[in-house]
Amino acid sequence: MTEYVELHAHSYFSLLDGASSPEELVARAAALGMPALALTDHDAVYGAVRFVQAARAQGVRPILGAELTLADGTHLTLLVENATGWHNLCRLISLARHNAPKGEASLPVEALANHTGGLLALSGCREGAVARALRRGDKRGALAAAGQLREWFGRGRAWIELQHHLRPDDDALVDGLVALARRLGLGMVATNNVHYAERESHCLQDVLVAIRHLTTLD
């Protein structure tokens, strides 16, 4: 059986979204027997040093990355493969921050084309361009978005990301993503879009999200 590795996880450095520290995420991954873990905070790598130190101490391979917010509002998960990838990821985050008001990020989509070296691309959560197009019934748009990732990153470096959180439309969405990946010859990877290390931390995460949206818990 293939070992599961979480490739899409947010710490509390995804401000007002993630509820656990990098150290807590690493400890949980180690307890579950995961040989590696990716940290993909929103438009930031603030927790990178703490994450790497904790992972090395726990014998877990650290994979650095980020979930970028593009100018069209969609999300894209990027994972670092080497020093070139780290340089490109930092450059993309800087561009995204510079292109938006303080505390926000908005990466021009075309900027990706020149900064793909050393990076692996996952198509993103349900707010990724591919998944979002499928959710609105735009199969042609989803195909175009996935094809663009393949063109920019290359076959074998662009992956269709599958997530299932028991939402009513998740079965149809996953089926559509699988069909699209097969049509384009792209690999698929399952992720969980983790926002806390332990189940009971969902209460804290609810509070953080309520603060972010300036709304009550009710």
BAFI-3210 file (N, C-alpha, C; in Angstrom, 3 decimals, decimal comma, padded with zeros to 6 digits):
// residues 218
n [1|2|3|4|5|6|7|8|9|10|11|12|13|14|15|16|17|18|19|20|21|22|23|24|25|26|27|28|29|30|31|32|33|34|35|36|37|38|39|40|41|42|43|44|45|46|47|48|49|50|51|52|53|54|55|56|57|58|59|60|61|62|63|64|65|66|67|68|69|70|71|72|73|74|75|76|77|78|79|80|81|82|83|84|85|86|87|88|89|90|91|92|93|94|95|96|97|98|99|100|101|102|103|104|105|106|107|108|109|110|111|112|113|114|115|116|117|118|119|120|121|122|123|124|125|126|127|128|129|130|131|132|133|134|135|136|137|138|139|140|141|142|143|144|145|146|147|148|149|150|151|152|153|154|155|156|157|158|159|160|161|162|163|164|165|166|167|168|169|170|171|172|173|174|175|176|177|178|179|180|181|182|183|184|185|186|187|188|189|190|191|192|193|194|195|196|197|198|199|200|201|202|203|204|205|206|207|208|209|210|211|212|213|214|215|216|217|218]
n.u [000,843|000,552|002,218|000,627|001,067|000,721|000,178|-000,836|-001,163|-001,998|-000,612|-000,797|000,328|-001,001|-002,807|-005,515|-006,814|-005,491|-005,083|-003,133|000,272|003,371|004,991|003,127|001,711|003,738|004,357|001,975|001,911|004,150|003,284|001,312|002,763|003,692|006,067|006,837|005,953|004,132|004,190|001,968|001,233|-001,006|-000,071|002,456|005,546|006,186|006,420|008,453|011,150|010,805|009,183|010,878|012,923|011,486|010,541|012,904|013,795|011,865|012,201|010,854|010,420|010,692|008,633|008,587|006,338|003,535|000,221|-000,985|-002,706|-004,329|-004,728|-007,248|-008,737|-008,602|-007,032|-003,752|-001,645|001,719|004,745|008,016|010,928|013,695|016,577|016,254|013,501|012,674|013,600|012,010|009,427|009,451|009,794|007,383|005,518|006,273|005,636|002,871|002,080|002,932|001,183|-001,244|-003,451|-002,133|-001,643|-003,026|-003,074|-002,372|-001,697|-000,625|-001,763|-000,241|002,333|003,215|004,250|006,955|008,266|008,501|010,447|011,921|009,678|006,721|003,398|000,213|-003,211|-004,897|-007,342|-010,954|-011,289|-009,452|-008,483|-009,177|-010,947|-012,893|-013,973|-015,129|-017,061|-018,875|-019,882|-018,402|-016,790|-015,061|-013,601|-012,328|-010,702|-009,041|-007,747|-006,341|-004,750|-003,179|-001,620|-000,158|001,267|002,850|004,284|004,985|004,590|004,236|005,048|002,951|000,014|-003,205|-005,239|-006,958|-009,663|-011,792|-014,341|-016,761|-018,762|-021,847|-021,442|-019,025|-018,456|-019,172|-017,443|-014,859|-015,012|-015,152|-012,658|-010,896|-011,531|-010,745|-007,982|-007,121|-007,725|-005,909|-003,544|-002,370|-000,963|-002,481|-003,180|-004,023|-005,198|-005,772|-006,240|-005,488|-006,120|-005,755|-004,140|-005,259|-008,490|-010,156|-009,387|-010,923|-012,791|-011,374|-010,441|-012,841|-013,432|-011,320|-011,857|-014,336|-013,594|-012,000|-013,930|-015,448|-017,773|-020,294|-019,960|-022,294]
n.v [-001,204|002,212|004,786|007,484|010,925|014,152|016,865|019,380|021,633|023,905|026,143|028,167|030,345|030,884|033,352|033,937|031,674|029,071|026,867|025,628|025,279|025,130|023,203|021,591|020,471|018,962|017,174|015,728|014,556|012,909|011,205|009,858|008,389|009,429|009,839|012,251|015,757|018,502|022,032|024,498|027,346|030,197|032,295|032,837|032,208|032,252|030,452|028,721|028,202|027,321|025,133|023,419|022,926|021,605|019,380|018,028|017,352|015,504|013,506|013,670|014,312|017,567|019,459|022,294|024,942|026,764|028,112|029,871|032,931|033,877|036,545|036,348|035,401|032,694|029,717|028,260|025,566|025,315|023,477|023,206|022,060|022,355|024,581|026,500|026,414|027,368|030,006|030,935|030,585|032,387|034,734|034,830|035,068|037,559|039,183|038,781|039,906|042,540|043,343|043,835|045,201|045,914|043,053|041,398|039,354|039,016|037,487|038,119|036,113|035,561|035,859|033,478|032,008|032,597|031,710|029,002|027,090|024,481|024,046|022,286|021,944|021,816|021,483|022,786|023,627|023,420|025,971|026,308|027,021|025,004|023,283|025,144|025,921|023,487|023,220|025,148|024,105|024,410|022,741|023,037|025,303|024,306|022,364|023,977|025,454|023,458|022,528|024,767|024,806|022,461|023,226|025,356|024,253|021,699|018,277|015,828|017,521|019,022|018,550|017,124|018,014|016,286|016,442|015,503|016,353|015,584|017,236|018,081|018,174|016,946|014,319|014,426|016,446|015,355|013,159|014,517|015,819|013,653|012,491|014,573|014,734|012,250|012,567|014,540|013,389|013,815|013,476|012,483|013,621|013,057|015,238|016,956|019,566|020,650|022,326|022,248|020,393|018,479|016,974|018,256|020,875|022,228|023,947|026,234|027,006|027,702|030,048|031,714|031,962|033,210|035,676|036,603|037,002|038,905|038,230|036,605|033,584|032,086]
n.w [000,000|-000,833|000,898|002,599|002,121|003,303|001,258|001,253|003,447|006,063|008,385|011,426|010,313|008,036|008,126|010,345|009,453|009,393|012,216|013,732|014,902|012,999|014,217|015,577|013,461|012,228|014,311|014,462|011,925|012,141|014,180|012,840|011,141|008,744|006,173|005,152|004,853|003,578|003,821|003,110|003,266|002,966|000,469|001,575|003,329|005,963|008,099|007,438|008,396|011,080|010,541|009,010|010,873|012,914|011,502|010,785|013,332|014,042|012,243|009,855|006,438|005,256|003,095|001,301|000,402|-000,999|-001,037|-003,561|-004,266|-007,082|-009,530|-010,620|-008,590|-008,089|-006,679|-006,339|-005,758|-004,937|-004,874|-003,587|-005,190|-005,370|-004,924|-006,929|-007,274|-004,768|-004,885|-007,036|-005,966|-003,798|-005,222|-006,687|-004,596|-003,590|-005,802|-005,841|-003,385|-003,729|-005,656|-004,508|-001,919|001,412|003,366|001,706|-001,297|-004,773|-007,509|-010,757|-013,363|-015,620|-014,713|-013,749|-015,862|-016,244|-014,017|-013,209|-012,848|-010,965|-009,454|-008,469|-009,543|-008,126|-008,839|-007,089|-004,479|-004,125|-004,957|-006,897|-010,302|-012,134|-010,723|-009,975|-012,422|-013,241|-011,255|-011,928|-014,186|-016,491|-018,555|-020,718|-019,992|-017,706|-018,841|-020,380|-018,376|-016,974|-019,042|-019,449|-017,128|-017,557|-019,810|-018,823|-016,595|-017,352|-018,386|-015,922|-013,960|-013,308|-011,574|-011,012|-008,403|-005,934|-003,729|-001,036|000,945|001,897|000,959|-000,715|-003,511|-003,951|-004,904|-007,654|-008,460|-007,993|-009,731|-012,184|-012,199|-012,240|-014,734|-016,418|-015,862|-016,844|-019,534|-020,312|-019,700|-017,222|-013,943|-010,792|-007,473|-004,118|-001,616|001,541|002,318|004,843|007,931|010,621|013,250|014,953|015,428|017,357|017,249|015,485|016,503|017,340|014,847|013,617|015,047|014,231|011,466|011,591|012,680|010,567|008,617|009,792|011,241|013,310|015,318|015,192]
ca.u [000,000|001,323|002,118|000,007|001,791|-000,112|000,861|-001,570|-001,446|-001,857|-000,354|-001,391|000,904|-002,091|-003,405|-006,967|-007,303|-004,935|-005,226|-002,056|001,630|004,115|005,454|002,002|001,433|004,805|004,192|000,837|002,340|005,055|002,473|000,559|003,718|003,958|007,498|007,073|004,818|004,289|003,549|001,550|000,450|-001,554|000,709|003,475|006,446|006,629|006,707|009,352|012,294|010,296|008,701|012,016|013,594|010,644|010,490|014,179|013,846|010,913|012,498|009,888|010,983|009,899|008,427|008,143|005,435|002,557|-001,003|-001,014|-003,958|-004,109|-005,484|-008,643|-009,381|-008,414|-005,888|-002,837|-000,698|003,051|005,677|009,410|011,747|015,114|016,877|015,635|012,080|012,502|013,765|010,837|008,262|009,571|009,561|005,947|004,823|006,562|004,830|001,467|001,893|003,124|000,078|-002,497|-003,362|-001,415|-002,335|-003,668|-002,183|-003,045|-000,630|-001,032|-001,645|000,825|003,630|003,609|004,937|008,395|008,799|008,057|011,580|012,089|008,386|005,659|002,099|-001,025|-004,261|-005,550|-008,562|-012,156|-011,165|-008,490|-009,104|-009,748|-012,119|-013,928|-014,644|-015,990|-018,207|-019,898|-020,306|-017,620|-015,775|-014,066|-012,745|-011,497|-009,705|-008,084|-006,955|-005,414|-003,798|-002,238|-000,668|000,724|002,166|003,804|005,121|005,436|003,984|004,979|005,291|001,643|-000,831|-004,582|-005,400|-008,275|-010,047|-013,177|-014,685|-018,161|-019,715|-022,801|-020,978|-017,651|-018,364|-019,192|-016,237|-013,724|-015,179|-014,801|-011,219|-010,240|-011,733|-009,928|-006,580|-006,875|-007,778|-004,708|-002,353|-001,779|-001,062|-003,433|-002,703|-005,060|-004,796|-006,882|-006,421|-005,459|-006,058|-005,439|-003,483|-006,141|-009,898|-010,781|-008,988|-011,835|-013,491|-010,509|-010,419|-014,108|-013,300|-010,423|-012,557|-015,371|-012,896|-011,596|-015,112|-016,172|-019,109|-020,394|-019,870|-023,624]
ca.v [000,000|003,445|005,629|008,778|012,110|015,344|017,842|020,647|021,878|025,292|026,402|029,442|031,403|031,275|034,175|033,840|030,537|027,883|026,902|024,885|025,707|024,175|022,107|020,698|019,727|017,978|016,140|014,881|013,764|011,876|010,243|009,077|007,614|010,009|010,056|013,630|016,664|019,795|023,201|025,335|028,460|031,106|033,435|033,149|031,151|032,737|029,357|027,759|027,820|026,501|023,878|022,585|022,506|020,620|018,167|017,323|016,789|014,392|012,518|013,833|015,124|018,782|019,920|023,681|025,342|027,800|028,176|031,227|033,528|034,512|037,775|036,043|034,891|031,253|029,299|027,305|025,021|025,102|022,787|023,474|020,883|022,644|025,980|027,321|026,487|028,259|031,363|031,286|030,715|033,654|035,795|034,873|035,609|038,995|039,801|038,737|040,880|043,883|043,621|043,873|045,994|045,300|041,925|040,603|038,911|038,877|037,223|038,076|034,738|035,449|035,843|032,082|031,450|032,833|031,349|027,631|026,208|023,957|023,998|021,373|022,598|021,063|022,331|023,586|023,175|023,679|027,328|026,308|027,369|023,813|022,854|026,183|025,825|022,301|023,445|025,959|023,383|024,849|021,722|023,577|026,183|023,461|021,741|025,018|025,797|022,355|022,521|025,866|024,342|021,484|023,956|026,152|023,474|020,493|017,012|015,239|018,551|019,602|017,468|017,453|017,826|015,738|016,576|015,093|016,756|015,198|018,235|017,433|018,090|016,444|013,130|014,864|017,226|014,437|012,408|015,400|016,055|012,416|012,369|015,587|014,332|011,150|013,078|015,323|012,630|014,398|012,678|012,933|013,511|013,319|016,090|017,196|020,986|020,631|023,617|022,021|019,103|017,560|017,233|019,176|022,256|022,864|025,040|027,400|027,442|028,398|031,399|032,476|032,257|034,201|036,969|037,026|037,450|039,893|037,703|035,837|032,145|031,619]
ca.w [000,000|-000,919|002,075|002,355|002,543|003,122|000,423|001,267|004,865|006,497|009,799|011,807|009,498|007,144|009,169|010,524|008,676|010,015|013,676|014,394|014,609|012,172|015,068|015,845|012,231|012,061|015,342|014,082|010,773|012,656|014,927|011,851|010,346|007,427|005,982|004,704|005,011|002,913|004,424|001,972|003,789|001,963|-000,019|002,574|003,807|007,270|009,016|006,796|009,224|012,187|009,967|008,642|012,102|013,591|010,685|010,931|014,678|014,119|011,209|008,761|005,364|005,030|001,724|001,362|-000,666|-000,663|-001,846|-004,081|-004,717|-008,373|-009,735|-010,942|-007,382|-007,933|-005,877|-006,955|-004,796|-005,494|-004,003|-003,936|-005,445|-005,191|-004,634|-007,972|-006,951|-003,619|-005,405|-007,832|-005,093|-003,072|-006,201|-006,987|-003,427|-003,563|-006,853|-005,434|-002,309|-004,295|-006,570|-003,749|-000,685|002,520|003,979|000,675|-002,373|-006,062|-008,470|-012,169|-013,840|-016,612|-014,034|-013,535|-017,027|-016,187|-012,708|-012,915|-012,615|-009,622|-008,756|-008,876|-009,411|-007,889|-009,408|-006,057|-003,794|-004,920|-005,487|-007,990|-011,588|-012,764|-009,942|-010,003|-013,721|-013,223|-010,348|-012,604|-015,372|-017,639|-018,808|-021,640|-019,207|-016,843|-019,712|-020,752|-017,194|-016,717|-020,142|-019,234|-016,121|-018,205|-020,708|-018,054|-015,688|-018,031|-018,003|-014,817|-012,947|-013,025|-011,077|-010,651|-006,960|-005,580|-002,318|-000,755|002,306|002,122|000,473|-001,624|-004,904|-004,017|-005,770|-009,056|-008,721|-008,098|-010,987|-013,284|-012,167|-012,668|-016,176|-017,068|-015,733|-017,780|-020,902|-020,584|-019,338|-016,023|-012,734|-009,776|-006,103|-003,107|-000,495|002,467|002,644|006,311|008,619|012,039|013,429|015,670|015,141|018,306|016,961|014,528|017,201|017,232|013,448|013,386|015,602|013,362|010,211|011,913|012,795|009,222|007,865|010,607|011,495|014,554|015,144|014,759]
c.u [000,877|001,120|001,483|000,895|000,909|000,693|000,155|-002,007|-001,144|-001,585|-001,030|-000,674|000,041|-003,048|-004,932|-007,580|-006,794|-004,954|-004,072|-000,692|002,290|004,569|004,341|001,654|002,475|004,646|003,062|001,191|003,242|004,274|001,678|001,472|003,979|005,453|007,842|005,806|005,132|003,564|003,248|000,667|000,030|-000,594|001,833|004,330|006,995|007,071|007,767|010,470|011,846|009,819|009,849|012,726|012,801|010,621|011,774|014,285|012,965|011,196|011,498|010,531|010,118|009,818|007,860|007,245|004,544|001,330|-001,172|-002,429|-003,682|-005,050|-006,944|-009,386|-009,214|-007,146|-005,048|-001,820|000,634|003,961|007,096|010,184|013,225|015,306|016,265|014,149|011,808|012,619|012,518|009,592|008,296|009,311|008,072|005,154|005,043|005,732|003,361|001,166|001,990|001,920|-001,259|-002,336|-002,656|-002,255|-003,036|-002,640|-002,990|-001,975|-001,171|-000,765|-000,467|002,221|004,130|004,501|006,455|009,037|008,367|009,208|011,688|010,821|007,495|004,332|001,001|-002,175|-005,072|-006,804|-009,771|-012,188|-010,056|-009,211|-009,787|-011,027|-013,243|-014,695|-015,577|-017,219|-019,283|-020,328|-019,537|-016,484|-014,689|-013,085|-011,812|-010,375|-008,625|-007,175|-005,925|-004,352|-002,757|-001,187|000,326|001,729|003,238|004,786|005,678|004,731|004,862|005,301|004,029|000,686|-002,233|-004,797|-006,835|-008,511|-011,499|-013,483|-016,166|-019,144|-020,649|-022,292|-019,594|-017,508|-018,282|-017,924|-015,022|-013,810|-014,756|-013,309|-010,441|-010,344|-010,843|-008,447|-006,235|-006,853|-006,486|-003,420|-001,625|-001,934|-002,067|-002,842|-003,845|-004,477|-006,019|-007,092|-006,479|-005,343|-005,836|-004,959|-004,386|-007,595|-010,512|-010,410|-009,919|-012,585|-012,678|-010,490|-011,707|-014,030|-012,439|-011,120|-013,656|-014,760|-012,530|-012,759|-015,950|-017,610|-019,114|-020,235|-021,209|-023,825]
c.v [001,253|004,284|006,969|009,888|013,319|016,432|019,193|020,913|023,327|025,355|027,716|030,630|031,691|032,059|034,140|032,742|029,225|028,006|026,237|025,439|024,725|022,962|021,100|019,861|018,630|016,841|015,188|013,997|012,617|010,799|009,334|008,265|008,155|010,257|011,488|014,444|017,955|020,868|024,183|026,476|029,409|032,256|033,822|031,932|031,532|031,594|028,397|027,282|026,924|025,145|022,929|022,070|021,421|019,300|017,356|016,664|015,553|013,303|012,521|014,718|016,362|019,132|021,332|024,005|026,475|027,615|029,628|031,647|034,291|035,708|037,528|035,431|033,404|030,963|028,283|026,869|024,751|024,468|022,982|022,171|021,121|024,138|026,923|027,493|027,414|029,719|031,797|031,451|032,044|034,836|035,944|035,450|037,114|039,745|039,871|039,760|042,314|044,315|043,768|044,776|045,211|044,201|041,021|040,189|038,710|038,721|037,256|036,686|034,570|035,415|034,420|031,563|031,555|032,377|029,942|026,682|025,763|023,864|022,906|022,065|021,572|021,997|023,103|022,951|023,434|025,111|027,433|026,549|026,177|023,393|023,877|026,131|024,625|022,529|024,310|025,335|023,732|023,849|022,230|024,490|025,399|022,817|022,753|025,369|024,715|022,279|023,623|025,483|023,361|022,194|024,704|025,296|022,209|019,246|016,347|016,224|019,331|018,452|017,978|017,057|017,392|015,877|016,151|015,367|016,531|016,331|017,559|017,253|017,465|015,226|013,536|015,629|016,322|013,628|013,252|015,665|014,830|012,258|013,353|015,207|013,228|011,634|013,805|014,579|013,202|013,444|013,277|012,725|013,876|014,176|016,370|018,653|021,178|022,042|023,471|020,592|018,058|017,964|018,299|020,641|022,947|024,017|026,331|027,920|028,159|029,846|032,268|032,887|033,305|035,597|037,486|037,590|038,473|039,486|036,949|034,355|031,577|031,841]
c.w [000,000|000,337|001,695|002,906|002,285|002,404|000,385|002,709|005,221|007,993|010,183|011,165|008,265|008,036|009,138|009,658|009,258|011,535|014,421|014,001|013,654|012,972|015,363|014,621|012,005|013,059|014,991|012,891|011,222|013,382|013,997|010,935|008,961|007,274|005,587|004,932|004,274|003,715|003,302|002,462|002,672|001,679|000,929|002,878|005,184|008,197|008,528|007,714|010,375|011,698|009,656|009,887|012,822|012,829|010,828|012,302|014,817|013,085|010,067|007,690|005,129|003,544|001,814|000,184|-000,214|-001,537|-002,282|-004,474|-006,003|-008,555|-010,076|-009,752|-007,153|-007,132|-006,653|-005,913|-005,481|-004,458|-004,519|-004,097|-005,142|-004,948|-005,675|-007,704|-005,783|-004,056|-006,176|-006,975|-004,343|-004,004|-006,509|-005,818|-003,333|-004,603|-006,449|-004,349|-002,826|-005,123|-005,844|-002,532|000,418|003,158|002,985|-000,375|-003,647|-007,137|-009,896|-012,740|-014,786|-015,969|-013,804|-014,653|-016,926|-014,880|-012,299|-012,597|-011,173|-008,813|-009,346|-008,621|-009,156|-008,235|-008,380|-005,476|-004,697|-005,459|-006,529|-009,312|-012,233|-012,045|-010,007|-011,326|-013,761|-012,358|-010,991|-013,936|-016,627|-017,889|-019,746|-020,896|-018,300|-017,645|-020,094|-019,581|-016,887|-017,814|-020,000|-018,190|-016,731|-019,112|-019,925|-017,262|-016,329|-017,520|-016,924|-013,718|-012,616|-012,702|-010,773|-009,189|-006,649|-004,086|-002,154|000,707|002,617|001,834|-000,536|-003,049|-005,040|-004,925|-007,236|-009,399|-008,889|-009,390|-012,187|-013,354|-012,648|-014,187|-016,936|-017,031|-016,721|-019,220|-021,278|-020,257|-018,142|-014,846|-011,767|-008,396|-005,148|-001,998|000,371|002,849|004,161|006,877|010,122|012,199|014,069|015,446|016,054|018,056|015,969|015,183|017,126|015,798|013,072|013,875|014,691|012,067|010,441|012,046|011,415|008,427|008,622|010,851|012,822|014,279|014,680|013,267]
res [m|t|e|y|v|e|l|h|a|h|s|y|f|s|l|l|d|g|a|s|s|p|e|e|l|v|a|r|a|a|a|l|g|m|p|a|l|a|l|t|d|h|d|a|v|y|g|a|v|r|f|v|q|a|a|r|a|q|g|v|r|p|i|l|g|a|e|l|t|l|a|d|g|t|h|l|t|l|l|v|e|n|a|t|g|w|h|n|l|c|r|l|i|s|l|a|r|h|n|a|p|k|g|e|a|s|l|p|v|e|a|l|a|n|h|t|g|g|l|l|a|l|s|g|c|r|e|g|a|v|a|r|a|l|r|r|g|d|k|r|g|a|l|a|a|a|g|q|l|r|e|w|f|g|r|g|r|a|w|i|e|l|q|h|h|l|r|p|d|d|d|a|l|v|d|g|l|v|a|l|a|r|r|l|g|l|g|m|v|a|t|n|n|v|h|y|a|e|r|e|s|h|c|l|q|d|v|l|v|a|i|r|h|l|t|t|l|d]
***
